[in-house]
Amino acid sequence: MPRIIAILNGKGGVGKTTTAVNLAATFSENKRVLLVDTDSQGSASWWVGRSEKGMGFDLAQETDPKLLSNLCEIEGYDLVVVDTPPALHSEALAAVVAIADYLVLPTPPAAMDLAVLIETVRETVMPVGVAHRVLLTKVDGRSVGEALEAQNTLMELGIPTCNAFIRAYKAHERAALEGVPITKWRGTNGREAQADYRRVANELQRDWRK
């Protein structure tokens, strides 16, 4: 049975799809990965659809809660990454969270974004008891202190948080427009952006082994 990782946040514009696609691509370097796009906006599907050489993982687009509840029975994959809709009370999200082995909650470190995230964790994540970590995204490399302060705040609240974080680079937008994951982007800051996701992937895998 595959491990099911859901990428979750009740707020849009936090880097959720970017995280889902790029983690799927990073893990696919040594695992068989399926990315499931459950967001009706279909951003992940749009991104993958622009690819000419393949992304390294398979894609499925599905919003039916009944079908999503059977993801844990799918065969042929080591890992299923699910890009969820930014709607905390959607049936699709509830179906995914119910079967997920792990949740990753991306959020920028800004105070307003953190406030929404904390509410999401308390309302949606803690009641079901699924293992989870917050991942700080869109971190300004010139003010890393803001990210460190956000990490400390979350940990003081008892919310598990990744030590690694994703810095803000134009490379993320350009990779999406080119139809490639960040692991295959060869432009400016490509190596730095790739390194961020590899650090996150390694940290998550260490957490799974505990």
C-alpha positions as CSV (number, residue, x, y, z in Angstrom):
1,M,0.0,0.0,0.0
2,P,1.3,3.5,-0.8
3,R,2.0,6.2,1.7
4,I,-0.5,9.0,1.2
5,I,0.7,12.5,1.7
6,A,-1.9,15.4,1.5
7,I,-0.9,19.0,1.0
8,L,-3.3,21.1,2.9
9,N,-4.2,24.7,3.7
10,G,-7.6,26.4,4.0
11,K,-6.2,29.5,2.3
12,G,-5.2,30.0,-1.3
13,G,-2.0,31.6,-2.6
14,V,0.2,29.9,0.0
15,G,2.2,27.7,-2.4
16,K,0.1,24.6,-2.0
17,T,0.2,23.4,-5.6
18,T,3.8,24.4,-6.0
19,T,4.6,22.3,-3.0
20,A,2.5,19.3,-4.2
21,V,4.1,19.3,-7.7
22,N,7.6,19.8,-6.6
23,L,7.5,17.3,-3.7
24,A,6.0,14.8,-6.1
25,A,8.9,15.4,-8.5
26,T,11.5,15.3,-5.8
27,F,10.2,12.0,-4.4
28,S,9.9,10.5,-7.9
29,E,13.7,10.5,-8.2
30,N,13.7,7.3,-6.2
31,K,10.0,6.3,-5.7
32,R,7.0,5.5,-7.9
33,V,4.8,8.6,-7.3
34,L,1.2,9.5,-8.2
35,L,0.1,13.1,-7.9
36,V,-3.7,13.5,-7.4
37,D,-5.2,16.8,-8.1
38,T,-8.4,17.2,-6.1
39,D,-8.7,21.0,-6.5
40,S,-11.5,22.0,-8.9
41,Q,-9.3,24.8,-10.2
42,G,-7.0,22.2,-11.6
43,S,-3.7,24.1,-11.1
44,A,-1.6,21.0,-10.8
45,S,-3.2,19.5,-13.8
46,W,-2.6,22.6,-15.8
47,W,1.1,22.6,-14.8
48,V,1.6,18.9,-15.7
49,G,-0.4,19.4,-18.9
50,R,2.2,21.9,-20.1
51,S,5.0,19.3,-19.8
52,E,6.5,18.0,-23.0
53,K,9.0,15.5,-21.5
54,G,7.0,14.2,-18.5
55,M,7.3,15.2,-14.9
56,G,8.7,11.9,-13.5
57,F,5.4,11.0,-11.8
58,D,1.9,10.1,-12.8
59,L,-1.1,12.5,-12.5
60,A,-4.8,11.8,-11.7
61,Q,-7.5,14.5,-11.4
62,E,-10.3,13.5,-9.1
63,T,-12.8,15.4,-6.9
64,D,-15.3,12.6,-6.1
65,P,-15.1,11.9,-2.3
66,K,-16.1,8.3,-2.7
67,L,-13.3,7.6,-5.2
68,L,-10.8,9.6,-3.1
69,S,-11.6,7.5,-0.1
70,N,-10.2,4.4,-1.9
71,L,-6.8,5.9,-2.7
72,C,-5.2,3.9,0.0
73,E,-6.0,0.7,-2.0
74,I,-4.3,1.9,-5.2
75,E,-1.5,-0.3,-6.5
76,G,1.7,0.3,-8.4
77,Y,2.9,3.3,-6.4
78,D,5.1,3.9,-3.4
79,L,3.8,7.3,-2.6
80,V,0.6,9.3,-3.4
81,V,0.8,13.1,-3.1
82,V,-2.6,14.8,-3.0
83,D,-3.1,18.5,-3.8
84,T,-6.2,19.4,-1.9
85,P,-8.8,22.2,-2.5
86,P,-8.4,25.4,-0.4
87,A,-11.8,24.8,1.3
88,L,-11.7,23.3,4.8
89,H,-15.2,22.0,4.7
90,S,-15.2,20.3,1.3
91,E,-16.1,16.7,1.1
92,A,-13.1,15.9,-1.1
93,L,-10.7,17.3,1.6
94,A,-12.5,15.4,4.3
95,A,-12.2,12.2,2.3
96,V,-8.4,12.7,1.8
97,V,-7.6,13.6,5.4
98,A,-9.5,10.5,6.6
99,I,-7.1,8.2,4.8
100,A,-3.9,10.2,4.7
101,D,-0.8,9.0,6.5
102,Y,0.8,12.4,6.7
103,L,-0.2,16.0,6.1
104,V,2.1,18.9,4.9
105,L,0.7,22.3,5.6
106,P,2.5,25.0,3.5
107,T,2.2,28.6,4.5
108,P,4.2,31.9,4.1
109,P,5.6,33.2,7.4
110,A,3.5,36.4,7.4
111,A,1.3,36.9,10.5
112,M,-2.0,36.8,8.6
113,D,-1.1,33.6,6.9
114,L,0.0,32.0,10.1
115,A,-3.2,33.0,11.8
116,V,-5.3,31.1,9.2
117,L,-2.9,28.2,9.3
118,I,-3.2,27.8,13.1
119,E,-7.0,27.8,12.8
120,T,-6.7,25.1,10.1
121,V,-4.5,22.9,12.3
122,R,-6.8,23.3,15.3
123,E,-10.1,22.7,13.3
124,T,-9.1,20.2,10.7
125,V,-5.9,18.4,11.6
126,M,-5.7,17.9,15.3
127,P,-9.2,16.4,15.7
128,V,-8.3,13.5,13.3
129,G,-4.9,12.9,14.8
130,V,-3.0,12.6,11.5
131,A,0.8,13.1,11.7
132,H,1.6,16.5,10.2
133,R,4.2,19.3,9.8
134,V,3.9,22.9,8.7
135,L,6.2,23.9,5.8
136,L,7.1,27.6,5.5
137,T,7.0,28.8,1.9
138,K,7.7,32.0,0.0
139,V,10.4,32.9,2.5
140,D,12.2,36.0,1.6
141,G,15.9,35.1,1.5
142,R,16.8,38.6,2.8
143,S,14.7,38.2,6.0
144,V,15.2,34.6,7.1
145,G,14.7,35.8,10.6
146,E,11.0,36.1,9.9
147,A,10.8,32.5,9.0
148,L,12.8,31.4,12.1
149,E,10.5,33.5,14.3
150,A,7.4,31.9,12.7
151,Q,8.9,28.4,13.3
152,N,9.4,29.3,17.0
153,T,5.9,30.6,17.3
154,L,4.4,27.4,15.8
155,M,6.5,25.1,17.9
156,E,5.6,27.1,21.1
157,L,1.9,26.3,20.1
158,G,2.7,22.7,19.8
159,I,2.4,22.6,16.1
160,P,5.1,20.4,14.4
161,T,7.1,22.5,11.9
162,C,9.7,21.6,9.3
163,N,13.2,22.9,10.0
164,A,13.7,23.3,6.2
165,F,11.7,26.0,4.3
166,I,11.1,27.1,0.8
167,R,12.6,30.4,-0.3
168,A,10.8,32.7,-2.7
169,Y,12.4,32.5,-6.2
170,K,11.0,33.5,-9.6
171,A,12.2,30.1,-10.6
172,H,9.1,28.5,-9.2
173,E,6.8,30.6,-11.4
174,R,9.0,30.1,-14.5
175,A,9.2,26.3,-14.0
176,A,5.4,26.1,-13.9
177,L,5.1,28.2,-17.1
178,E,7.7,25.9,-18.8
179,G,5.8,22.8,-17.7
180,V,8.6,21.4,-15.6
181,P,9.0,20.7,-11.9
182,I,11.7,22.6,-10.1
183,T,13.9,19.5,-10.1
184,K,14.2,20.0,-13.9
185,W,14.5,23.7,-14.1
186,R,17.9,24.9,-15.3
187,G,17.4,28.7,-15.1
188,T,18.5,31.2,-12.5
189,N,18.3,30.0,-8.9
190,G,17.3,26.6,-10.1
191,R,19.8,24.8,-7.9
192,E,18.9,26.7,-4.8
193,A,15.2,26.1,-5.3
194,Q,15.8,22.4,-5.9
195,A,18.0,22.2,-2.8
196,D,15.1,23.6,-0.7
197,Y,12.7,20.9,-1.8
198,R,15.3,18.1,-1.4
199,R,15.9,19.3,2.2
200,V,12.2,19.2,2.9
201,A,11.8,15.7,1.3
202,N,14.7,14.3,3.3
203,E,13.3,15.8,6.5
204,L,9.8,14.3,5.9
205,Q,11.3,10.9,5.2
206,R,13.3,11.0,8.4
207,D,10.0,11.8,10.2
208,W,8.2,8.9,8.6
209,R,10.9,6.5,9.8
210,K,10.5,7.4,13.5
